[in-house]
Amino acid sequence: MSKEFAIGSKVRVVALPPYVKTADPMPMLRPPDVINLGEEGIVLDRRPGGYWGIRFTRGAFLLDSQYIESTDTPSESDQGDNNSNQEL
């Protein structure tokens, strides 16, 4: 069963695949060291086969959902609530 991620949400790499595929119209295989374990990226789109297009600092790559997890950022929403209260 694959995980679901919202487009535009931040995700973190939890495991490196044996290779990564670029998210280009004509994908190419790249060595796994183009991304780092723990690196965060932004979900661009969903691709067939359970792959997600994710933008990292060194480019956009396709990763299976087993290699990524959503980054929970409750602190940002809490800060947003605090900022709202400060404005009042």
PyMOL Python script that loads the backbone (N, CA, C, O; Angstrom):
from pymol import cmd

cmd.read_pdbstr("""\
ATOM      1  N   MET A   1       0.845  -1.185   0.000  1.00  0.00           N
ATOM      2  CA  MET A   1       0.000   0.000   0.000  1.00  0.00           C
ATOM      3  C   MET A   1       0.889   1.246   0.000  1.00  0.00           C
ATOM      4  O   MET A   1       1.792   1.354   0.830  1.00  0.00           O
ATOM      5  N   SER A   2       0.651   2.175  -0.906  1.00  0.00           N
ATOM      6  CA  SER A   2       1.491   3.367  -1.000  1.00  0.00           C
ATOM      7  C   SER A   2       0.889   4.500  -0.178  1.00  0.00           C
ATOM      8  O   SER A   2      -0.327   4.584  -0.001  1.00  0.00           O
ATOM      9  N   LYS A   3       1.758   5.361   0.314  1.00  0.00           N
ATOM     10  CA  LYS A   3       1.334   6.520   1.088  1.00  0.00           C
ATOM     11  C   LYS A   3       0.848   7.597   0.134  1.00  0.00           C
ATOM     12  O   LYS A   3       1.232   7.621  -1.036  1.00  0.00           O
ATOM     13  N   GLU A   4       0.017   8.473   0.627  1.00  0.00           N
ATOM     14  CA  GLU A   4      -0.477   9.600  -0.159  1.00  0.00           C
ATOM     15  C   GLU A   4       0.125  10.892   0.388  1.00  0.00           C
ATOM     16  O   GLU A   4       0.238  11.069   1.601  1.00  0.00           O
ATOM     17  N   PHE A   5       0.505  11.776  -0.505  1.00  0.00           N
ATOM     18  CA  PHE A   5       1.073  13.060  -0.141  1.00  0.00           C
ATOM     19  C   PHE A   5       0.350  14.144  -0.923  1.00  0.00           C
ATOM     20  O   PHE A   5      -0.030  13.930  -2.074  1.00  0.00           O
ATOM     21  N   ALA A   6       0.158  15.290  -0.317  1.00  0.00           N
ATOM     22  CA  ALA A   6      -0.470  16.414  -1.005  1.00  0.00           C
ATOM     23  C   ALA A   6       0.565  17.083  -1.913  1.00  0.00           C
ATOM     24  O   ALA A   6       1.738  17.195  -1.558  1.00  0.00           O
ATOM     25  N   ILE A   7       0.115  17.522  -3.080  1.00  0.00           N
ATOM     26  CA  ILE A   7       1.001  18.246  -3.990  1.00  0.00           C
ATOM     27  C   ILE A   7       1.440  19.536  -3.299  1.00  0.00           C
ATOM     28  O   ILE A   7       0.611  20.269  -2.761  1.00  0.00           O
ATOM     29  N   GLY A   8       2.728  19.805  -3.316  1.00  0.00           N
ATOM     30  CA  GLY A   8       3.266  20.995  -2.660  1.00  0.00           C
ATOM     31  C   GLY A   8       3.710  20.751  -1.230  1.00  0.00           C
ATOM     32  O   GLY A   8       4.302  21.634  -0.610  1.00  0.00           O
ATOM     33  N   SER A   9       3.435  19.563  -0.693  1.00  0.00           N
ATOM     34  CA  SER A   9       3.842  19.278   0.684  1.00  0.00           C
ATOM     35  C   SER A   9       5.320  18.910   0.730  1.00  0.00           C
ATOM     36  O   SER A   9       5.906  18.510  -0.277  1.00  0.00           O
ATOM     37  N   LYS A  10       5.913  19.051   1.913  1.00  0.00           N
ATOM     38  CA  LYS A  10       7.323  18.710   2.098  1.00  0.00           C
ATOM     39  C   LYS A  10       7.439  17.261   2.538  1.00  0.00           C
ATOM     40  O   LYS A  10       6.660  16.770   3.355  1.00  0.00           O
ATOM     41  N   VAL A  11       8.439  16.588   1.968  1.00  0.00           N
ATOM     42  CA  VAL A  11       8.716  15.201   2.331  1.00  0.00           C
ATOM     43  C   VAL A  11      10.201  15.056   2.623  1.00  0.00           C
ATOM     44  O   VAL A  11      11.016  15.882   2.211  1.00  0.00           O
ATOM     45  N   ARG A  12      10.539  13.987   3.344  1.00  0.00           N
ATOM     46  CA  ARG A  12      11.923  13.717   3.721  1.00  0.00           C
ATOM     47  C   ARG A  12      12.299  12.329   3.220  1.00  0.00           C
ATOM     48  O   ARG A  12      11.486  11.406   3.253  1.00  0.00           O
ATOM     49  N   VAL A  13      13.542  12.189   2.754  1.00  0.00           N
ATOM     50  CA  VAL A  13      14.054  10.894   2.301  1.00  0.00           C
ATOM     51  C   VAL A  13      14.415  10.070   3.539  1.00  0.00           C
ATOM     52  O   VAL A  13      15.227  10.500   4.359  1.00  0.00           O
ATOM     53  N   VAL A  14      13.803   8.871   3.674  1.00  0.00           N
ATOM     54  CA  VAL A  14      14.076   8.014   4.831  1.00  0.00           C
ATOM     55  C   VAL A  14      14.953   6.822   4.471  1.00  0.00           C
ATOM     56  O   VAL A  14      15.523   6.184   5.356  1.00  0.00           O
ATOM     57  N   ALA A  15      15.068   6.518   3.189  1.00  0.00           N
ATOM     58  CA  ALA A  15      15.937   5.436   2.713  1.00  0.00           C
ATOM     59  C   ALA A  15      16.339   5.763   1.286  1.00  0.00           C
ATOM     60  O   ALA A  15      15.558   6.347   0.534  1.00  0.00           O
ATOM     61  N   LEU A  16      17.547   5.391   0.915  1.00  0.00           N
ATOM     62  CA  LEU A  16      18.015   5.651  -0.447  1.00  0.00           C
ATOM     63  C   LEU A  16      17.748   4.429  -1.329  1.00  0.00           C
ATOM     64  O   LEU A  16      18.075   3.305  -0.949  1.00  0.00           O
ATOM     65  N   PRO A  17      17.161   4.646  -2.495  1.00  0.00           N
ATOM     66  CA  PRO A  17      16.968   3.537  -3.429  1.00  0.00           C
ATOM     67  C   PRO A  17      18.302   3.173  -4.078  1.00  0.00           C
ATOM     68  O   PRO A  17      19.273   3.917  -3.945  1.00  0.00           O
ATOM     69  N   PRO A  18      18.364   2.027  -4.784  1.00  0.00           N
ATOM     70  CA  PRO A  18      19.617   1.644  -5.458  1.00  0.00           C
ATOM     71  C   PRO A  18      20.014   2.638  -6.552  1.00  0.00           C
ATOM     72  O   PRO A  18      21.193   2.762  -6.882  1.00  0.00           O
ATOM     73  N   TYR A  19      19.044   3.336  -7.104  1.00  0.00           N
ATOM     74  CA  TYR A  19      19.265   4.385  -8.102  1.00  0.00           C
ATOM     75  C   TYR A  19      18.072   5.313  -8.047  1.00  0.00           C
ATOM     76  O   TYR A  19      17.029   4.950  -7.504  1.00  0.00           O
ATOM     77  N   VAL A  20      18.210   6.515  -8.605  1.00  0.00           N
ATOM     78  CA  VAL A  20      17.080   7.443  -8.693  1.00  0.00           C
ATOM     79  C   VAL A  20      16.842   7.783 -10.153  1.00  0.00           C
ATOM     80  O   VAL A  20      17.758   7.768 -10.975  1.00  0.00           O
ATOM     81  N   LYS A  21      15.604   8.086 -10.447  1.00  0.00           N
ATOM     82  CA  LYS A  21      15.204   8.412 -11.804  1.00  0.00           C
ATOM     83  C   LYS A  21      14.845   9.892 -11.850  1.00  0.00           C
ATOM     84  O   LYS A  21      14.113  10.381 -10.989  1.00  0.00           O
ATOM     85  N   THR A  22      15.353  10.603 -12.844  1.00  0.00           N
ATOM     86  CA  THR A  22      15.025  12.020 -12.977  1.00  0.00           C
ATOM     87  C   THR A  22      13.560  12.168 -13.355  1.00  0.00           C
ATOM     88  O   THR A  22      12.970  11.262 -13.943  1.00  0.00           O
ATOM     89  N   ALA A  23      12.973  13.315 -13.016  1.00  0.00           N
ATOM     90  CA  ALA A  23      11.567  13.576 -13.313  1.00  0.00           C
ATOM     91  C   ALA A  23      11.408  14.323 -14.629  1.00  0.00           C
ATOM     92  O   ALA A  23      10.448  15.074 -14.804  1.00  0.00           O
ATOM     93  N   ASP A  24      12.333  14.126 -15.548  1.00  0.00           N
ATOM     94  CA  ASP A  24      12.280  14.759 -16.866  1.00  0.00           C
ATOM     95  C   ASP A  24      11.276  14.033 -17.766  1.00  0.00           C
ATOM     96  O   ASP A  24      10.872  12.911 -17.459  1.00  0.00           O
ATOM     97  N   PRO A  25      10.869  14.665 -18.880  1.00  0.00           N
ATOM     98  CA  PRO A  25       9.986  13.963 -19.830  1.00  0.00           C
ATOM     99  C   PRO A  25      10.611  12.653 -20.334  1.00  0.00           C
ATOM    100  O   PRO A  25       9.897  11.688 -20.606  1.00  0.00           O
ATOM    101  N   MET A  26      11.942  12.626 -20.455  1.00  0.00           N
ATOM    102  CA  MET A  26      12.660  11.399 -20.798  1.00  0.00           C
ATOM    103  C   MET A  26      13.555  11.074 -19.601  1.00  0.00           C
ATOM    104  O   MET A  26      14.713  11.491 -19.568  1.00  0.00           O
ATOM    105  N   PRO A  27      13.025  10.325 -18.605  1.00  0.00           N
ATOM    106  CA  PRO A  27      13.775  10.090 -17.369  1.00  0.00           C
ATOM    107  C   PRO A  27      15.092   9.358 -17.592  1.00  0.00           C
ATOM    108  O   PRO A  27      15.212   8.516 -18.483  1.00  0.00           O
ATOM    109  N   MET A  28      16.071   9.695 -16.768  1.00  0.00           N
ATOM    110  CA  MET A  28      17.385   9.037 -16.805  1.00  0.00           C
ATOM    111  C   MET A  28      17.681   8.497 -15.416  1.00  0.00           C
ATOM    112  O   MET A  28      17.266   9.082 -14.415  1.00  0.00           O
ATOM    113  N   LEU A  29      18.395   7.387 -15.356  1.00  0.00           N
ATOM    114  CA  LEU A  29      18.805   6.836 -14.078  1.00  0.00           C
ATOM    115  C   LEU A  29      20.059   7.546 -13.592  1.00  0.00           C
ATOM    116  O   LEU A  29      20.991   7.782 -14.360  1.00  0.00           O
ATOM    117  N   ARG A  30      20.069   7.881 -12.317  1.00  0.00           N
ATOM    118  CA  ARG A  30      21.211   8.565 -11.711  1.00  0.00           C
ATOM    119  C   ARG A  30      21.648   7.770 -10.482  1.00  0.00           C
ATOM    120  O   ARG A  30      20.846   7.022  -9.923  1.00  0.00           O
ATOM    121  N   PRO A  31      22.884   7.912 -10.055  1.00  0.00           N
ATOM    122  CA  PRO A  31      23.318   7.228  -8.834  1.00  0.00           C
ATOM    123  C   PRO A  31      22.572   7.807  -7.626  1.00  0.00           C
ATOM    124  O   PRO A  31      22.128   8.955  -7.663  1.00  0.00           O
ATOM    125  N   PRO A  32      22.435   7.026  -6.571  1.00  0.00           N
ATOM    126  CA  PRO A  32      21.651   7.496  -5.422  1.00  0.00           C
ATOM    127  C   PRO A  32      22.288   8.651  -4.658  1.00  0.00           C
ATOM    128  O   PRO A  32      21.629   9.268  -3.821  1.00  0.00           O
ATOM    129  N   ASP A  33      23.562   8.958  -4.928  1.00  0.00           N
ATOM    130  CA  ASP A  33      24.205  10.032  -4.169  1.00  0.00           C
ATOM    131  C   ASP A  33      23.823  11.440  -4.637  1.00  0.00           C
ATOM    132  O   ASP A  33      24.366  12.419  -4.126  1.00  0.00           O
ATOM    133  N   VAL A  34      22.899  11.563  -5.599  1.00  0.00           N
ATOM    134  CA  VAL A  34      22.428  12.897  -5.990  1.00  0.00           C
ATOM    135  C   VAL A  34      21.460  13.456  -4.949  1.00  0.00           C
ATOM    136  O   VAL A  34      21.201  14.659  -4.913  1.00  0.00           O
ATOM    137  N   ILE A  35      20.927  12.570  -4.100  1.00  0.00           N
ATOM    138  CA  ILE A  35      20.124  13.012  -2.957  1.00  0.00           C
ATOM    139  C   ILE A  35      20.732  12.405  -1.698  1.00  0.00           C
ATOM    140  O   ILE A  35      21.412  11.380  -1.755  1.00  0.00           O
ATOM    141  N   ASN A  36      20.483  13.040  -0.576  1.00  0.00           N
ATOM    142  CA  ASN A  36      21.041  12.581   0.689  1.00  0.00           C
ATOM    143  C   ASN A  36      19.947  12.037   1.593  1.00  0.00           C
ATOM    144  O   ASN A  36      18.798  12.473   1.528  1.00  0.00           O
ATOM    145  N   LEU A  37      20.308  11.103   2.418  1.00  0.00           N
ATOM    146  CA  LEU A  37      19.390  10.582   3.415  1.00  0.00           C
ATOM    147  C   LEU A  37      19.004  11.723   4.352  1.00  0.00           C
ATOM    148  O   LEU A  37      19.877  12.415   4.878  1.00  0.00           O
ATOM    149  N   GLY A  38      17.720  11.921   4.563  1.00  0.00           N
ATOM    150  CA  GLY A  38      17.241  13.006   5.415  1.00  0.00           C
ATOM    151  C   GLY A  38      16.977  14.304   4.670  1.00  0.00           C
ATOM    152  O   GLY A  38      16.457  15.255   5.254  1.00  0.00           O
ATOM    153  N   GLU A  39      17.328  14.358   3.387  1.00  0.00           N
ATOM    154  CA  GLU A  39      17.095  15.577   2.596  1.00  0.00           C
ATOM    155  C   GLU A  39      15.603  15.797   2.406  1.00  0.00           C
ATOM    156  O   GLU A  39      14.840  14.847   2.231  1.00  0.00           O
ATOM    157  N   GLU A  40      15.196  17.060   2.444  1.00  0.00           N
ATOM    158  CA  GLU A  40      13.788  17.402   2.268  1.00  0.00           C
ATOM    159  C   GLU A  40      13.547  17.961   0.876  1.00  0.00           C
ATOM    160  O   GLU A  40      14.400  18.637   0.301  1.00  0.00           O
ATOM    161  N   GLY A  41      12.363  17.663   0.347  1.00  0.00           N
ATOM    162  CA  GLY A  41      11.977  18.145  -0.961  1.00  0.00           C
ATOM    163  C   GLY A  41      10.494  18.457  -0.990  1.00  0.00           C
ATOM    164  O   GLY A  41       9.780  18.226  -0.015  1.00  0.00           O
ATOM    165  N   ILE A  42      10.036  18.982  -2.117  1.00  0.00           N
ATOM    166  CA  ILE A  42       8.635  19.365  -2.289  1.00  0.00           C
ATOM    167  C   ILE A  42       8.008  18.476  -3.347  1.00  0.00           C
ATOM    168  O   ILE A  42       8.572  18.282  -4.424  1.00  0.00           O
ATOM    169  N   VAL A  43       6.832  17.935  -3.030  1.00  0.00           N
ATOM    170  CA  VAL A  43       6.119  17.051  -3.954  1.00  0.00           C
ATOM    171  C   VAL A  43       5.590  17.877  -5.126  1.00  0.00           C
ATOM    172  O   VAL A  43       4.857  18.848  -4.939  1.00  0.00           O
ATOM    173  N   LEU A  44       5.975  17.473  -6.332  1.00  0.00           N
ATOM    174  CA  LEU A  44       5.534  18.161  -7.550  1.00  0.00           C
ATOM    175  C   LEU A  44       4.278  17.524  -8.134  1.00  0.00           C
ATOM    176  O   LEU A  44       3.333  18.218  -8.509  1.00  0.00           O
ATOM    177  N   ASP A  45       4.281  16.177  -8.206  1.00  0.00           N
ATOM    178  CA  ASP A  45       3.147  15.478  -8.805  1.00  0.00           C
ATOM    179  C   ASP A  45       3.192  13.995  -8.476  1.00  0.00           C
ATOM    180  O   ASP A  45       4.152  13.489  -7.895  1.00  0.00           O
ATOM    181  N   ARG A  46       2.117  13.313  -8.869  1.00  0.00           N
ATOM    182  CA  ARG A  46       2.019  11.864  -8.705  1.00  0.00           C
ATOM    183  C   ARG A  46       2.217  11.234 -10.072  1.00  0.00           C
ATOM    184  O   ARG A  46       1.649  11.706 -11.056  1.00  0.00           O
ATOM    185  N   ARG A  47       3.008  10.183 -10.150  1.00  0.00           N
ATOM    186  CA  ARG A  47       3.272   9.493 -11.413  1.00  0.00           C
ATOM    187  C   ARG A  47       2.736   8.071 -11.337  1.00  0.00           C
ATOM    188  O   ARG A  47       2.538   7.546 -10.241  1.00  0.00           O
ATOM    189  N   PRO A  48       2.499   7.445 -12.472  1.00  0.00           N
ATOM    190  CA  PRO A  48       2.041   6.047 -12.474  1.00  0.00           C
ATOM    191  C   PRO A  48       3.047   5.120 -11.791  1.00  0.00           C
ATOM    192  O   PRO A  48       4.249   5.385 -11.780  1.00  0.00           O
ATOM    193  N   GLY A  49       2.542   4.052 -11.235  1.00  0.00           N
ATOM    194  CA  GLY A  49       3.409   3.067 -10.598  1.00  0.00           C
ATOM    195  C   GLY A  49       3.762   3.391  -9.164  1.00  0.00           C
ATOM    196  O   GLY A  49       4.669   2.776  -8.605  1.00  0.00           O
ATOM    197  N   GLY A  50       3.073   4.339  -8.550  1.00  0.00           N
ATOM    198  CA  GLY A  50       3.351   4.693  -7.157  1.00  0.00           C
ATOM    199  C   GLY A  50       4.525   5.630  -6.980  1.00  0.00           C
ATOM    200  O   GLY A  50       5.025   5.777  -5.864  1.00  0.00           O
ATOM    201  N   TYR A  51       4.981   6.268  -8.044  1.00  0.00           N
ATOM    202  CA  TYR A  51       6.109   7.197  -7.949  1.00  0.00           C
ATOM    203  C   TYR A  51       5.620   8.617  -7.711  1.00  0.00           C
ATOM    204  O   TYR A  51       4.529   9.002  -8.131  1.00  0.00           O
ATOM    205  N   TRP A  52       6.452   9.376  -7.033  1.00  0.00           N
ATOM    206  CA  TRP A  52       6.177  10.784  -6.763  1.00  0.00           C
ATOM    207  C   TRP A  52       7.289  11.632  -7.356  1.00  0.00           C
ATOM    208  O   TRP A  52       8.469  11.321  -7.192  1.00  0.00           O
ATOM    209  N   GLY A  53       6.916  12.700  -8.042  1.00  0.00           N
ATOM    210  CA  GLY A  53       7.893  13.673  -8.529  1.00  0.00           C
ATOM    211  C   GLY A  53       8.200  14.629  -7.393  1.00  0.00           C
ATOM    212  O   GLY A  53       7.299  15.273  -6.856  1.00  0.00           O
ATOM    213  N   ILE A  54       9.470  14.721  -7.026  1.00  0.00           N
ATOM    214  CA  ILE A  54       9.871  15.540  -5.880  1.00  0.00           C
ATOM    215  C   ILE A  54      11.036  16.439  -6.279  1.00  0.00           C
ATOM    216  O   ILE A  54      12.011  15.979  -6.873  1.00  0.00           O
ATOM    217  N   ARG A  55      10.924  17.726  -5.948  1.00  0.00           N
ATOM    218  CA  ARG A  55      11.978  18.702  -6.232  1.00  0.00           C
ATOM    219  C   ARG A  55      12.927  18.775  -5.038  1.00  0.00           C
ATOM    220  O   ARG A  55      12.531  19.123  -3.925  1.00  0.00           O
ATOM    221  N   PHE A  56      14.191  18.437  -5.301  1.00  0.00           N
ATOM    222  CA  PHE A  56      15.249  18.555  -4.304  1.00  0.00           C
ATOM    223  C   PHE A  56      16.192  19.657  -4.743  1.00  0.00           C
ATOM    224  O   PHE A  56      15.992  20.259  -5.798  1.00  0.00           O
ATOM    225  N   THR A  57      17.221  19.932  -3.946  1.00  0.00           N
ATOM    226  CA  THR A  57      18.154  21.009  -4.285  1.00  0.00           C
ATOM    227  C   THR A  57      18.929  20.707  -5.559  1.00  0.00           C
ATOM    228  O   THR A  57      19.292  21.633  -6.284  1.00  0.00           O
ATOM    229  N   ARG A  58      19.194  19.437  -5.852  1.00  0.00           N
ATOM    230  CA  ARG A  58      19.977  19.075  -7.037  1.00  0.00           C
ATOM    231  C   ARG A  58      19.121  18.642  -8.216  1.00  0.00           C
ATOM    232  O   ARG A  58      19.636  18.057  -9.169  1.00  0.00           O
ATOM    233  N   GLY A  59      17.811  18.923  -8.167  1.00  0.00           N
ATOM    234  CA  GLY A  59      16.944  18.586  -9.284  1.00  0.00           C
ATOM    235  C   GLY A  59      15.671  17.887  -8.841  1.00  0.00           C
ATOM    236  O   GLY A  59      15.436  17.690  -7.649  1.00  0.00           O
ATOM    237  N   ALA A  60      14.850  17.514  -9.825  1.00  0.00           N
ATOM    238  CA  ALA A  60      13.591  16.817  -9.561  1.00  0.00           C
ATOM    239  C   ALA A  60      13.775  15.333  -9.888  1.00  0.00           C
ATOM    240  O   ALA A  60      14.307  14.975 -10.938  1.00  0.00           O
ATOM    241  N   PHE A  61      13.327  14.489  -8.974  1.00  0.00           N
ATOM    242  CA  PHE A  61      13.505  13.054  -9.122  1.00  0.00           C
ATOM    243  C   PHE A  61      12.216  12.310  -8.805  1.00  0.00           C
ATOM    244  O   PHE A  61      11.344  12.828  -8.107  1.00  0.00           O
ATOM    245  N   LEU A  62      12.104  11.096  -9.321  1.00  0.00           N
ATOM    246  CA  LEU A  62      10.971  10.231  -9.057  1.00  0.00           C
ATOM    247  C   LEU A  62      11.361   9.235  -7.971  1.00  0.00           C
ATOM    248  O   LEU A  62      12.352   8.515  -8.102  1.00  0.00           O
ATOM    249  N   LEU A  63      10.579   9.199  -6.905  1.00  0.00           N
ATOM    250  CA  LEU A  63      10.841   8.263  -5.817  1.00  0.00           C
ATOM    251  C   LEU A  63       9.568   7.512  -5.466  1.00  0.00           C
ATOM    252  O   LEU A  63       8.473   8.074  -5.496  1.00  0.00           O
ATOM    253  N   ASP A  64       9.721   6.253  -5.137  1.00  0.00           N
ATOM    254  CA  ASP A  64       8.608   5.446  -4.658  1.00  0.00           C
ATOM    255  C   ASP A  64       8.254   5.917  -3.247  1.00  0.00           C
ATOM    256  O   ASP A  64       9.112   6.422  -2.522  1.00  0.00           O
ATOM    257  N   SER A  65       7.006   5.751  -2.870  1.00  0.00           N
ATOM    258  CA  SER A  65       6.557   6.238  -1.569  1.00  0.00           C
ATOM    259  C   SER A  65       7.249   5.549  -0.397  1.00  0.00           C
ATOM    260  O   SER A  65       7.257   6.090   0.708  1.00  0.00           O
ATOM    261  N   GLN A  66       7.828   4.372  -0.609  1.00  0.00           N
ATOM    262  CA  GLN A  66       8.522   3.682   0.494  1.00  0.00           C
ATOM    263  C   GLN A  66       9.812   4.374   0.905  1.00  0.00           C
ATOM    264  O   GLN A  66      10.332   4.114   1.990  1.00  0.00           O
ATOM    265  N   TYR A  67      10.335   5.248   0.060  1.00  0.00           N
ATOM    266  CA  TYR A  67      11.586   5.928   0.361  1.00  0.00           C
ATOM    267  C   TYR A  67      11.399   7.314   0.978  1.00  0.00           C
ATOM    268  O   TYR A  67      12.382   7.964   1.332  1.00  0.00           O
ATOM    269  N   ILE A  68      10.158   7.774   1.111  1.00  0.00           N
ATOM    270  CA  ILE A  68       9.910   9.122   1.617  1.00  0.00           C
ATOM    271  C   ILE A  68       8.848   9.096   2.714  1.00  0.00           C
ATOM    272  O   ILE A  68       8.055   8.159   2.814  1.00  0.00           O
ATOM    273  N   GLU A  69       8.852  10.139   3.528  1.00  0.00           N
ATOM    274  CA  GLU A  69       7.822  10.328   4.541  1.00  0.00           C
ATOM    275  C   GLU A  69       7.475  11.807   4.585  1.00  0.00           C
ATOM    276  O   GLU A  69       8.284  12.664   4.231  1.00  0.00           O
ATOM    277  N   SER A  70       6.277  12.083   5.019  1.00  0.00           N
ATOM    278  CA  SER A  70       5.834  13.465   5.144  1.00  0.00           C
ATOM    279  C   SER A  70       6.542  14.110   6.327  1.00  0.00           C
ATOM    280  O   SER A  70       6.755  13.463   7.353  1.00  0.00           O
ATOM    281  N   THR A  71       6.905  15.368   6.192  1.00  0.00           N
ATOM    282  CA  THR A  71       7.504  16.079   7.324  1.00  0.00           C
ATOM    283  C   THR A  71       6.383  16.782   8.060  1.00  0.00           C
ATOM    284  O   THR A  71       5.771  17.720   7.548  1.00  0.00           O
ATOM    285  N   ASP A  72       6.128  16.317   9.263  1.00  0.00           N
ATOM    286  CA  ASP A  72       5.092  16.942  10.089  1.00  0.00           C
ATOM    287  C   ASP A  72       5.652  18.216  10.673  1.00  0.00           C
ATOM    288  O   ASP A  72       6.683  18.198  11.345  1.00  0.00           O
ATOM    289  N   THR A  73       4.976  19.324  10.418  1.00  0.00           N
ATOM    290  CA  THR A  73       5.468  20.610  10.908  1.00  0.00           C
ATOM    291  C   THR A  73       4.397  21.291  11.756  1.00  0.00           C
ATOM    292  O   THR A  73       3.900  22.352  11.378  1.00  0.00           O
ATOM    293  N   PRO A  74       4.034  20.703  12.892  1.00  0.00           N
ATOM    294  CA  PRO A  74       3.044  21.357  13.740  1.00  0.00           C
ATOM    295  C   PRO A  74       3.565  22.663  14.326  1.00  0.00           C
ATOM    296  O   PRO A  74       2.783  23.544  14.686  1.00  0.00           O
ATOM    297  N   SER A  75       4.897  22.787  14.422  1.00  0.00           N
ATOM    298  CA  SER A  75       5.454  24.010  14.994  1.00  0.00           C
ATOM    299  C   SER A  75       5.147  25.220  14.114  1.00  0.00           C
ATOM    300  O   SER A  75       4.933  26.318  14.628  1.00  0.00           O
ATOM    301  N   GLU A  76       5.124  25.029  12.782  1.00  0.00           N
ATOM    302  CA  GLU A  76       4.802  26.142  11.885  1.00  0.00           C
ATOM    303  C   GLU A  76       3.363  26.589  12.074  1.00  0.00           C
ATOM    304  O   GLU A  76       3.091  27.789  12.107  1.00  0.00           O
ATOM    305  N   SER A  77       2.430  25.641  12.198  1.00  0.00           N
ATOM    306  CA  SER A  77       1.037  26.015  12.379  1.00  0.00           C
ATOM    307  C   SER A  77       0.838  26.653  13.741  1.00  0.00           C
ATOM    308  O   SER A  77       0.029  27.570  13.884  1.00  0.00           O
ATOM    309  N   ASP A  78       1.578  26.169  14.761  1.00  0.00           N
ATOM    310  CA  ASP A  78       1.488  26.780  16.076  1.00  0.00           C
ATOM    311  C   ASP A  78       2.011  28.210  16.030  1.00  0.00           C
ATOM    312  O   ASP A  78       1.436  29.109  16.643  1.00  0.00           O
ATOM    313  N   GLN A  79       3.111  28.418  15.296  1.00  0.00           N
ATOM    314  CA  GLN A  79       3.666  29.766  15.172  1.00  0.00           C
ATOM    315  C   GLN A  79       2.686  30.669  14.442  1.00  0.00           C
ATOM    316  O   GLN A  79       2.533  31.841  14.786  1.00  0.00           O
ATOM    317  N   GLY A  80       2.016  30.113  13.423  1.00  0.00           N
ATOM    318  CA  GLY A  80       1.020  30.894  12.687  1.00  0.00           C
ATOM    319  C   GLY A  80      -0.116  31.322  13.595  1.00  0.00           C
ATOM    320  O   GLY A  80      -0.604  32.448  13.489  1.00  0.00           O
ATOM    321  N   ASP A  81      -0.548  30.429  14.495  1.00  0.00           N
ATOM    322  CA  ASP A  81      -1.598  30.776  15.454  1.00  0.00           C
ATOM    323  C   ASP A  81      -1.113  31.832  16.427  1.00  0.00           C
ATOM    324  O   ASP A  81      -1.859  32.752  16.765  1.00  0.00           O
ATOM    325  N   ASN A  82       0.133  31.713  16.884  1.00  0.00           N
ATOM    326  CA  ASN A  82       0.684  32.701  17.799  1.00  0.00           C
ATOM    327  C   ASN A  82       0.799  34.059  17.129  1.00  0.00           C
ATOM    328  O   ASN A  82       0.523  35.081  17.758  1.00  0.00           O
ATOM    329  N   ASN A  83       1.203  34.089  15.857  1.00  0.00           N
ATOM    330  CA  ASN A  83       1.302  35.353  15.133  1.00  0.00           C
ATOM    331  C   ASN A  83      -0.064  35.992  14.977  1.00  0.00           C
ATOM    332  O   ASN A  83      -0.191  37.215  15.050  1.00  0.00           O
ATOM    333  N   SER A  84      -1.092  35.170  14.763  1.00  0.00           N
ATOM    334  CA  SER A  84      -2.452  35.699  14.628  1.00  0.00           C
ATOM    335  C   SER A  84      -2.896  36.325  15.936  1.00  0.00           C
ATOM    336  O   SER A  84      -3.525  37.382  15.944  1.00  0.00           O
ATOM    337  N   ASN A  85      -2.567  35.669  17.043  1.00  0.00           N
ATOM    338  CA  ASN A  85      -2.963  36.198  18.338  1.00  0.00           C
ATOM    339  C   ASN A  85      -2.208  37.484  18.654  1.00  0.00           C
ATOM    340  O   ASN A  85      -2.761  38.380  19.293  1.00  0.00           O
ATOM    341  N   GLN A  86      -0.964  37.590  18.220  1.00  0.00           N
ATOM    342  CA  GLN A  86      -0.178  38.784  18.482  1.00  0.00           C
ATOM    343  C   GLN A  86      -0.720  39.977  17.711  1.00  0.00           C
ATOM    344  O   GLN A  86      -0.640  41.112  18.180  1.00  0.00           O
ATOM    345  N   GLU A  87      -1.275  39.722  16.521  1.00  0.00           N
ATOM    346  CA  GLU A  87      -1.821  40.812  15.720  1.00  0.00           C
ATOM    347  C   GLU A  87      -3.087  41.376  16.336  1.00  0.00           C
ATOM    348  O   GLU A  87      -3.402  42.549  16.136  1.00  0.00           O
ATOM    349  N   LEU A  88      -3.821  40.553  17.088  1.00  0.00           N
ATOM    350  CA  LEU A  88      -5.060  41.003  17.715  1.00  0.00           C
ATOM    351  C   LEU A  88      -4.719  41.821  18.915  1.00  0.00           C
ATOM    352  O   LEU A  88      -5.614  42.309  19.604  1.00  0.00           O
TER     353      LEU A  88
END
""", "prot")
cmd.dss("prot")
cmd.show_as("cartoon", "prot")
cmd.util.cbc("prot")
cmd.orient("prot")
